[in-house]
Amino acid sequence: MTGILAKSINLEKIWNHISAQIPAVEAFAWKVILAIVIYFIASKVIVKICAFIRAAMNKAGADTGVIQFLTSFVKTALYFLLIVSIAVRFGIKESSIAALLASGGVAIGLALQGGLSNLAGGVIIMLLRPFTVGDYIIENTNSQEGTVVKIDLFYTTLSTVDNRRITIPNGNITNSSIVNVTSQDKRKLEIKVMIGYQSDLKKAKGILETLLHADPAIMSEQEMLVFVDELADDGVILGLRAWVKTEDYWPAKWRLNEEIKLTFDEEDIDIPYPQLDVHIKSGLPETFGREERSL
């Protein structure tokens, strides 16, 4: 009987303890629900703010890369403030958050030094603007190249000619040499071709000049040159230079290469190439070969 009474007393104490904690649990549950609601609503507001900033900057004619970078920065900052505000709602004091950030600053800096370097690189790209969205760039350190499609806080995204996406950390870009292929409106086209020593040099130069004047992509108002570049071992190297619009560079180069080959064949202008002639002498104990280079 005494044991039953003792158990009853213990159960009553447990129930009283649970009953005393119910208001605190309810209050915490309401805080969690409120935090979820605040986060959901604030997320929608952040999206609207970023969309407004993007639309305003587009209307003002801002560069696409600047718009992407700024909206990404604003979005990150607003989400950080949102999380801090929710933490404060749960009773965490601002001074405690500040102390936590201060004490963990060194550790965070060491752990995220690569990320901070990329962030600094993104800021440098936005300030100095060595390239913008739509430019074709070549990153020489890792031989990556492509058209810039996005500039974020930490990374720059390129699209290659075969439709691959390359993501390069901004820190790597600012710490290496970058070739911006499309930064200028025009480019100088240079093609070199070798002819045999027995070919008519003046005739070959005349053909190149005719092809330059006939090509629609060549900027006729700009300087055009056809010259003897080198007297090589295997032949005479001719060169041509002319200006084209940047977007016409590769089509013009490919087209002229083909036309030069076809026209030289029609006009009997020899384009030399290495050949191997093997002469076999019979009647000897061993077979001897002799290699010759002919044009």
C-alpha positions as CSV (number, residue, x, y, z in Angstrom):
1,M,0.0,0.0,0.0
2,T,2.8,2.4,0.9
3,G,4.5,1.6,-2.5
4,I,1.4,2.4,-4.4
5,L,1.0,5.7,-2.5
6,A,4.6,6.6,-3.3
7,K,4.2,5.9,-7.0
8,S,1.0,8.1,-7.0
9,I,2.9,10.9,-5.4
10,N,5.8,10.6,-8.0
11,L,3.3,10.7,-10.9
12,E,1.7,13.7,-9.4
13,K,5.0,15.5,-9.2
14,I,5.9,14.6,-12.8
15,W,2.5,15.8,-14.0
16,N,2.8,19.0,-12.0
17,H,6.3,19.6,-13.5
18,I,5.0,18.9,-17.0
19,S,2.0,21.2,-16.4
20,A,4.4,23.9,-15.3
21,Q,6.4,23.6,-18.5
22,I,3.4,23.7,-20.8
23,P,3.2,27.5,-21.0
24,A,7.0,27.7,-21.8
25,V,6.6,25.0,-24.5
26,E,3.6,26.8,-26.0
27,A,5.4,30.1,-26.0
28,F,8.4,28.5,-27.7
29,A,6.1,26.8,-30.3
30,W,4.5,30.1,-31.0
31,K,7.9,31.7,-31.5
32,V,8.9,28.9,-34.0
33,I,5.7,29.4,-35.9
34,L,6.1,33.1,-35.9
35,A,9.7,32.8,-37.0
36,I,8.6,30.6,-39.9
37,V,6.0,33.0,-40.9
38,I,8.4,36.0,-40.7
39,Y,11.0,34.1,-42.8
40,F,8.4,33.2,-45.5
41,I,7.1,36.8,-45.7
42,A,10.5,38.4,-45.5
43,S,11.8,36.0,-48.3
44,K,9.1,37.2,-50.6
45,V,9.9,40.8,-49.7
46,I,13.6,40.2,-50.4
47,V,12.8,38.8,-53.8
48,K,10.6,41.8,-54.6
49,I,13.4,44.2,-53.5
50,C,15.9,42.4,-55.7
51,A,13.5,42.5,-58.6
52,F,12.9,46.2,-58.1
53,I,16.6,46.9,-58.0
54,R,17.2,44.9,-61.1
55,A,14.4,46.6,-63.0
56,A,15.6,50.1,-61.9
57,M,19.1,49.4,-63.0
58,N,18.0,47.9,-66.3
59,K,16.0,51.0,-66.9
60,A,19.0,53.2,-66.0
61,G,21.1,51.2,-68.6
62,A,23.5,49.7,-66.0
63,D,25.9,47.0,-67.1
64,T,24.5,43.4,-66.7
65,G,27.4,42.3,-64.6
66,V,27.0,45.2,-62.2
67,I,23.3,44.4,-61.9
68,Q,24.0,40.7,-61.2
69,F,26.7,41.5,-58.6
70,L,24.7,44.2,-56.8
71,T,21.5,42.1,-56.6
72,S,23.4,39.1,-55.3
73,F,25.1,41.3,-52.7
74,V,21.8,42.9,-51.5
75,K,20.1,39.5,-51.4
76,T,22.9,38.0,-49.2
77,A,22.9,41.1,-46.9
78,L,19.2,41.0,-46.4
79,Y,19.1,37.3,-45.6
80,F,21.8,37.8,-43.1
81,L,19.8,40.6,-41.4
82,L,16.7,38.4,-41.5
83,I,18.5,35.5,-39.7
84,V,19.9,37.9,-37.1
85,S,16.4,39.3,-36.5
86,I,14.9,35.9,-36.0
87,A,17.7,35.0,-33.6
88,V,16.9,38.1,-31.6
89,R,13.2,37.1,-31.5
90,F,14.3,33.8,-29.8
91,G,15.8,35.8,-27.0
92,I,19.4,36.0,-28.2
93,K,20.8,39.5,-27.4
94,E,22.4,41.6,-30.0
95,S,25.5,41.9,-27.8
96,S,25.8,38.2,-27.7
97,I,25.6,38.0,-31.5
98,A,28.2,40.7,-31.8
99,A,30.4,38.9,-29.4
100,L,30.0,35.6,-31.2
101,L,30.9,37.3,-34.5
102,A,33.9,39.0,-33.0
103,S,35.2,35.8,-31.3
104,G,34.6,33.7,-34.4
105,G,35.9,36.3,-36.8
106,V,39.4,35.0,-37.0
107,A,38.3,31.4,-37.4
108,I,35.7,32.3,-40.0
109,G,38.3,34.4,-41.8
110,L,40.8,31.5,-41.9
111,A,38.1,29.0,-43.0
112,L,36.7,31.3,-45.7
113,Q,39.9,33.0,-46.8
114,G,39.3,31.6,-50.3
115,G,35.8,32.8,-50.3
116,L,36.8,36.2,-49.0
117,S,39.5,36.4,-51.8
118,N,36.8,35.6,-54.3
119,L,34.5,38.2,-52.9
120,A,37.3,40.8,-53.1
121,G,37.9,39.7,-56.6
122,G,34.3,40.2,-57.5
123,V,34.5,43.8,-56.1
124,I,37.6,44.5,-58.1
125,I,35.9,43.2,-61.3
126,M,33.0,45.5,-60.7
127,L,35.2,48.5,-60.0
128,L,37.9,48.0,-62.7
129,R,35.6,46.2,-65.2
130,P,38.3,44.3,-67.2
131,F,35.3,42.5,-68.8
132,T,31.5,42.6,-68.8
133,V,28.7,40.1,-69.4
134,G,28.8,39.2,-73.1
135,D,32.6,39.6,-73.5
136,Y,34.7,36.6,-74.7
137,I,37.6,36.2,-72.4
138,I,40.6,33.9,-72.1
139,E,42.0,33.1,-68.6
140,N,45.6,32.3,-69.2
141,T,46.5,30.6,-66.0
142,N,44.2,27.5,-66.5
143,S,43.6,28.2,-70.3
144,Q,39.9,28.6,-69.7
145,E,38.0,30.7,-72.3
146,G,34.4,31.5,-73.2
147,T,31.7,34.1,-73.2
148,V,30.9,35.7,-69.8
149,V,27.3,35.0,-68.9
150,K,27.2,35.8,-65.2
151,I,29.3,37.7,-62.6
152,D,28.3,36.8,-59.0
153,L,29.8,37.7,-55.6
154,F,32.3,34.8,-55.7
155,Y,32.3,33.3,-59.2
156,T,32.2,34.2,-62.8
157,T,30.5,31.9,-65.3
158,L,31.6,31.4,-68.8
159,S,29.9,29.6,-71.7
160,T,32.2,27.9,-74.2
161,V,31.7,27.6,-78.0
162,D,30.6,24.0,-77.5
163,N,28.0,25.1,-74.9
164,R,29.9,24.0,-71.7
165,R,29.6,26.1,-68.6
166,I,32.8,27.0,-66.8
167,T,32.7,28.5,-63.3
168,I,35.9,30.4,-62.3
169,P,36.5,31.8,-58.8
170,N,36.8,35.6,-59.0
171,G,40.0,35.4,-56.9
172,N,41.7,33.4,-59.7
173,I,40.6,35.8,-62.3
174,T,42.0,38.9,-60.6
175,N,45.2,37.1,-59.8
176,S,45.9,36.1,-63.4
177,S,46.2,37.7,-66.8
178,I,42.9,38.0,-68.8
179,V,42.6,38.4,-72.5
180,N,39.4,40.2,-73.5
181,V,38.9,39.2,-77.1
182,T,35.8,41.3,-77.8
183,S,36.4,44.4,-75.8
184,Q,37.1,46.4,-79.0
185,D,34.8,47.0,-82.0
186,K,37.4,45.8,-84.5
187,R,40.3,43.4,-84.7
188,K,43.3,43.1,-87.0
189,L,43.2,39.9,-89.1
190,E,46.5,38.3,-89.9
191,I,47.0,35.3,-92.2
192,K,50.3,33.8,-93.3
193,V,50.8,31.4,-96.2
194,M,53.9,29.8,-97.7
195,I,54.6,29.5,-101.4
196,G,57.4,27.7,-103.2
197,Y,60.5,29.4,-104.3
198,Q,59.7,28.5,-107.9
199,S,56.3,30.2,-107.7
200,D,55.6,33.7,-109.1
201,L,55.9,35.9,-106.0
202,K,54.3,39.0,-107.5
203,K,51.4,37.0,-108.8
204,A,50.8,35.4,-105.4
205,K,50.9,38.9,-103.8
206,G,48.4,40.2,-106.4
207,I,46.0,37.3,-105.6
208,L,46.1,38.0,-101.9
209,E,45.4,41.7,-102.5
210,T,42.5,40.9,-104.8
211,L,41.0,38.5,-102.2
212,L,41.3,41.1,-99.5
213,H,39.5,43.8,-101.6
214,A,36.8,41.3,-102.6
215,D,36.0,40.0,-99.1
216,P,32.9,41.8,-97.7
217,A,34.1,41.6,-94.1
218,I,37.3,43.5,-94.7
219,M,37.1,47.2,-93.7
220,S,38.3,48.8,-96.9
221,E,38.8,52.2,-95.3
222,Q,41.4,50.8,-92.9
223,E,45.0,49.8,-93.8
224,M,45.5,46.6,-95.7
225,L,48.9,45.0,-96.1
226,V,50.3,42.1,-98.2
227,F,54.0,41.5,-97.5
228,V,56.9,39.0,-97.6
229,D,57.2,37.9,-94.0
230,E,60.1,35.4,-94.2
231,L,62.4,33.6,-96.6
232,A,62.2,30.2,-94.9
233,D,64.0,26.9,-95.7
234,D,61.0,25.4,-97.5
235,G,59.6,28.5,-99.2
236,V,58.6,32.1,-99.1
237,I,56.1,33.1,-96.3
238,L,53.7,35.7,-97.3
239,G,51.5,37.6,-94.8
240,L,48.4,39.7,-95.1
241,R,46.9,42.1,-92.5
242,A,43.5,43.8,-92.5
243,W,40.9,45.1,-90.1
244,V,37.5,43.5,-89.6
245,K,34.7,43.9,-87.1
246,T,35.2,41.8,-84.0
247,E,32.2,39.6,-84.7
248,D,33.5,39.0,-88.3
249,Y,37.0,37.9,-87.3
250,W,36.7,34.1,-87.4
251,P,34.3,33.8,-90.4
252,A,36.6,36.1,-92.4
253,K,39.7,34.1,-91.4
254,W,38.1,30.8,-92.3
255,R,36.7,32.1,-95.6
256,L,40.0,33.7,-96.7
257,N,42.0,30.6,-95.8
258,E,39.8,28.5,-98.1
259,E,39.8,31.1,-100.9
260,I,43.6,31.4,-100.8
261,K,44.0,27.6,-101.2
262,L,41.5,27.3,-104.0
263,T,42.8,30.3,-105.9
264,F,46.4,29.3,-105.5
265,D,45.5,25.8,-106.9
266,E,43.8,27.4,-109.9
267,E,46.7,29.8,-110.6
268,D,49.4,27.1,-110.1
269,I,50.9,28.8,-107.0
270,D,52.6,26.0,-105.1
271,I,52.0,25.7,-101.4
272,P,54.9,23.5,-100.2
273,Y,54.7,20.9,-97.5
274,P,57.2,18.4,-96.1
275,Q,57.6,15.2,-98.1
276,L,59.6,12.0,-97.7
277,D,61.3,10.4,-100.7
278,V,62.8,6.9,-100.1
279,H,65.3,5.6,-102.6
280,I,66.2,1.9,-102.4
281,K,69.4,0.6,-104.0
282,S,69.4,-3.0,-105.2
283,G,72.3,-5.4,-105.3
284,L,73.8,-4.4,-102.0
285,P,74.1,-6.6,-98.9
286,E,71.9,-4.2,-97.0
287,T,69.2,-1.8,-98.1
288,F,70.0,1.8,-97.7
289,G,67.5,4.7,-97.6
290,R,68.0,8.3,-98.1
291,E,65.5,10.9,-96.9
292,E,65.0,14.1,-98.9
293,R,62.8,17.1,-98.3
294,S,61.2,18.3,-101.5
295,L,59.0,21.2,-102.2
